Amino acid sequence: MSVIEPGSVPLEEPARYDWNALVDALNRLLRLRTTPIGMKLFETVEEMEQIPRIRRPNAIHTTDQIVAQAARLGWTVGITADDLVGAQCGAVIGLHPQDDEWRSGRRMAGVWFETPEDAAAHQAAMDVVPFGRYRAMAVSPLTSGRLDPPDICLIYLTPGQAIIFINGLQWSGYRKFQWGVVGESACADSWGRALVTGEPSLAIPCYAERRYGGVLDDELLMALPPKYLPRAIAGMERLAANGLRYPIPQYGIQADARAGLARSYG
C-alpha cells in the first residue's frame, strides 16, 4: 500500500513508458555514471524465466551482486531464494520467511550490534516484502524493456545528483521526503522500502552493498516506482530552465553572493 503524505499528488501509471527517452533524459540532466535498472518480483519461477535473454546465476550471490550485474554489466538476471547466500537477502524481497530465526538477527549480534536485543531491534526496523506471494525476482537495464514495467527503478546517484533529482520530484505537488537508515542491510531502505510502500526511497548503501555490490564510495541509491520518473524529469527540466542544473557550479566561498543569487531569483 502506498503512503500518501499531505500535499502529495497521487500519480497514475502511464499506459506505456518510453524507456529510451526516460533514460536519455536522466543521463542528459544528471550525467549518470551507472545504468538505471528495473527490479520486478514474480509469483512463479516460470514467469521470471520467460523474460527474453534472462541469465540465471551459476554461483551463490548476495542480492547486491545481482543488482550490480544489471547496473554495472548491463545484464538481465533472474533469481530465486536458492540463488542467494542467506536469509537476509531473500527476506528483504519476500523470497525468504521473516520467521523467528530471521527476526532474532542472532547472526548479527556481536558483529554489527552489541547485544541480541540490538540485533532483533534492527531486524524489526527493516522494510521488507511480506513472504508468501513471490517466488522469483529479476533485474534488468530499463532500456532493455524486458521488465515492462518493473515494480521499481534503481538509480545510483552522487549526493549532488540526488538532490537535483529530489528537487525535480518536488517541483510540482510538493512534499517533504523522510527516509530512515537501518544501517547494515540498507537495501531495506532502498528497494525494500520502495517495493513495500510504492514511494521514492533514498538510501545510503551499506558495507555489504559496497563490498559485494560494487557500489562506489560516493554513491547513494534511489529506488522508486517508474511512475515517478516522468515527474522527476519534468521537474528537473523546469529547474534547468531556471539555471538550476547539474553539475552544480561552485560560486566561490569568498565571493559576493548577491550577484549569484540574482541570477536565480531576480
FENPEZI-V522652 format. One record per residue. N is the residue number from 1. OMEGA is omega in whole degrees, 0 to 359 (NA if undefined). Layout:
n:N omega:OMEGA
n:N omega:OMEGA
This chain:
n:1 omega:180
n:2 omega:177
n:3 omega:181
n:4 omega:182
n:5 omega:176
n:6 omega:179
n:7 omega:180
n:8 omega:181
n:9 omega:179
n:10 omega:181
n:11 omega:176
n:12 omega:176
n:13 omega:178
n:14 omega:177
n:15 omega:177
n:16 omega:178
n:17 omega:170
n:18 omega:188
n:19 omega:180
n:20 omega:180
n:21 omega:180
n:22 omega:181
n:23 omega:175
n:24 omega:180
n:25 omega:178
n:26 omega:180
n:27 omega:179
n:28 omega:185
n:29 omega:187
n:30 omega:181
n:31 omega:183
n:32 omega:177
n:33 omega:187
n:34 omega:184
n:35 omega:173
n:36 omega:185
n:37 omega:174
n:38 omega:175
n:39 omega:182
n:40 omega:176
n:41 omega:182
n:42 omega:180
n:43 omega:177
n:44 omega:176
n:45 omega:182
n:46 omega:179
n:47 omega:178
n:48 omega:184
n:49 omega:176
n:50 omega:179
n:51 omega:181
n:52 omega:175
n:53 omega:179
n:54 omega:174
n:55 omega:175
n:56 omega:183
n:57 omega:172
n:58 omega:177
n:59 omega:178
n:60 omega:186
n:61 omega:162
n:62 omega:174
n:63 omega:178
n:64 omega:179
n:65 omega:179
n:66 omega:177
n:67 omega:181
n:68 omega:180
n:69 omega:175
n:70 omega:186
n:71 omega:185
n:72 omega:184
n:73 omega:179
n:74 omega:181
n:75 omega:168
n:76 omega:189
n:77 omega:176
n:78 omega:183
n:79 omega:166
n:80 omega:179
n:81 omega:182
n:82 omega:180
n:83 omega:187
n:84 omega:190
n:85 omega:182
n:86 omega:184
n:87 omega:185
n:88 omega:180
n:89 omega:183
n:90 omega:184
n:91 omega:182
n:92 omega:182
n:93 omega:173
n:94 omega:181
n:95 omega:178
n:96 omega:181
n:97 omega:170
n:98 omega:186
n:99 omega:184
n:100 omega:179
n:101 omega:179
n:102 omega:182
n:103 omega:180
n:104 omega:181
n:105 omega:190
n:106 omega:180
n:107 omega:180
n:108 omega:180
n:109 omega:183
n:110 omega:177
n:111 omega:178
n:112 omega:185
n:113 omega:189
n:114 omega:187
n:115 omega:173
n:116 omega:179
n:117 omega:177
n:118 omega:181
n:119 omega:179
n:120 omega:178
n:121 omega:177
n:122 omega:180
n:123 omega:181
n:124 omega:182
n:125 omega:186
n:126 omega:171
n:127 omega:184
n:128 omega:176
n:129 omega:180
n:130 omega:181
n:131 omega:171
n:132 omega:183
n:133 omega:190
n:134 omega:180
n:135 omega:184
n:136 omega:179
n:137 omega:176
n:138 omega:174
n:139 omega:182
n:140 omega:173
n:141 omega:181
n:142 omega:185
n:143 omega:177
n:144 omega:182
n:145 omega:185
n:146 omega:175
n:147 omega:194
n:148 omega:359
n:149 omega:171
n:150 omega:174
n:151 omega:179
n:152 omega:173
n:153 omega:179
n:154 omega:183
n:155 omega:176
n:156 omega:187
n:157 omega:165
n:158 omega:177
n:159 omega:178
n:160 omega:176
n:161 omega:183
n:162 omega:183
n:163 omega:176
n:164 omega:177
n:165 omega:178
n:166 omega:176
n:167 omega:177
n:168 omega:177
n:169 omega:185
n:170 omega:182
n:171 omega:181
n:172 omega:182
n:173 omega:188
n:174 omega:171
n:175 omega:173
n:176 omega:177
n:177 omega:178
n:178 omega:182
n:179 omega:179
n:180 omega:180
n:181 omega:178
n:182 omega:183
n:183 omega:176
n:184 omega:188
n:185 omega:182
n:186 omega:172
n:187 omega:174
n:188 omega:178
n:189 omega:182
n:190 omega:184
n:191 omega:177
n:192 omega:182
n:193 omega:181
n:194 omega:178
n:195 omega:184
n:196 omega:188
n:197 omega:187
n:198 omega:183
n:199 omega:172
n:200 omega:186
n:201 omega:179
n:202 omega:183
n:203 omega:168
n:204 omega:182
n:205 omega:188
n:206 omega:180
n:207 omega:183
n:208 omega:179
n:209 omega:181
n:210 omega:181
n:211 omega:186
n:212 omega:184
n:213 omega:176
n:214 omega:180
n:215 omega:184
n:216 omega:188
n:217 omega:185
n:218 omega:184
n:219 omega:166
n:220 omega:180
n:221 omega:173
n:222 omega:175
n:223 omega:183
n:224 omega:173
n:225 omega:186
n:226 omega:182
n:227 omega:179
n:228 omega:184
n:229 omega:180
n:230 omega:179
n:231 omega:180
n:232 omega:181
n:233 omega:179
n:234 omega:179
n:235 omega:179
n:236 omega:176
n:237 omega:179
n:238 omega:177
n:239 omega:179
n:240 omega:178
n:241 omega:176
n:242 omega:180
n:243 omega:182
n:244 omega:189
n:245 omega:177
n:246 omega:0
n:247 omega:183
n:248 omega:182
n:249 omega:178
n:250 omega:187
n:251 omega:182
n:252 omega:187
n:253 omega:179
n:254 omega:181
n:255 omega:174
n:256 omega:188
n:257 omega:188
n:258 omega:182
n:259 omega:179
n:260 omega:179
n:261 omega:181
n:262 omega:179
n:263 omega:182
n:264 omega:189
n:265 omega:178
n:266 omega:NA
